[in-house]
Amino acid sequence: MKKFLEKIVHKQEPKFAKGGKLEKWNPVFESFMTLAFTPNITTKKGSHIRDAADLKRTMMTVIIALIPCLLFGIYNSGHWQMVAETGNRDLVFWADQGTKIVNGLWIVLPLIVVSYGVGLTIEFIFGILKGHSLHEGFLVSGMLIPLIMPADVPLWMVGVATAFAVIIGKEIFGGTGMNIVNVALTARAFLFFAYPTSMSGDKVWMNGLSDRLAGGADNLDGFSGATALGDAASFMSYKPVFDSAEALINNYSMSDSFFGMIPGSVGETSVIACLIGAAILLITGIGSLRIMASFALGGLATGFLLNAVGGNDYFDLPAYYHLLIGGFAFGAVFMATDPVTAAQTSAGKLYYGFFGGMIAILIRVLNPAYPEGVMLAILFMNVMAPIIDHYVVQANIKRRLKRLKTA
């Protein structure tokens, strides 16, 4: 069947080749062709590496690794939508699965459609104008963008943010492989600074829940409608939602936080789903264990340091708890390990990951106006990655020159 389909497609190739009637659409045809079938172009001269995993296959592997986060995000979105509709915060998480899945699909699928629709359209336009095939990088970015958004973010915002990220975050630098910051995080950063009230705060994530709280619903006492991080940040405000770290942890238990049964961005809440994705990336050799492990270690070390310093309840949150809430696990697995924007040297990856995790926790705890921190930490380390690699390489050169002198 595969050979039959490939034969049909190859018959259309002359129409898109140079001089053909559809020559200007060659980038579009080539993109679909190489995505579906193995490219028939071979290297004629020079040294090269033979590998079945080209860039498109690599991107598809990352998408497969994202599937656990996507599936859980769909269900989790449906659950909290039902919480908003009923006003009952104590709904059994695994009850009414069919309704929650349908509600979740109704919420998440439009985000994915808008993300891919806007991003791929822009990619095709740039491909036709520049005469190159579709850049494969957006195959992953198009999935990451909806997964790092609040479930109730307006679709037009997703479209605007995606356009900004693709054009300003990637294409002006030359396309895939040339961008200096993570494309998906660029989209989220744009929305956070352009429309902050739609990305954080009590009114984000569950439509209508804040109105119920304002009306004094008895069965929602102690529940703000924000994420766990938003409620944690309230320790440093004048009207805290919870009066202690212990009360917060009781409301967002360790098991709930680990499995992801808490409010948050679509694909970021479940640590176990992120770990499954991490396993897929590590087994296939695509993800970097150095970055993932050092990112977690940096966050954990900073959490323990802040516990020792003390100062308020936010400082006293258990260090390991920071790794379970917010986008820490998702950022460590799928964002910090971006092969384009991360450090490239072996030692550089350790520095890059450690400082990324450290800065993420520092921003969370020291800046209550922005309780997440992972996004800004990774974007900052994206910019610092070339400098880290430069000094690692220079240190290696000096060490080898020193050995040469003593040889």
PyMOL commands that set and color helices and strands:
alter all, ss='L'
color gray80, all
select helices_A, chain A and resi 2-11+13-16+23-36+55-86+97-130+138-147+155-169+171-173+183-194+196-198+209-214+218-220+228-236+245-251+254-259+271-283+289-309+319-324+328-335+346-366+374-406
alter helices_A, ss='H'
color red, helices_A
deselect
rebuild
show_as cartoon
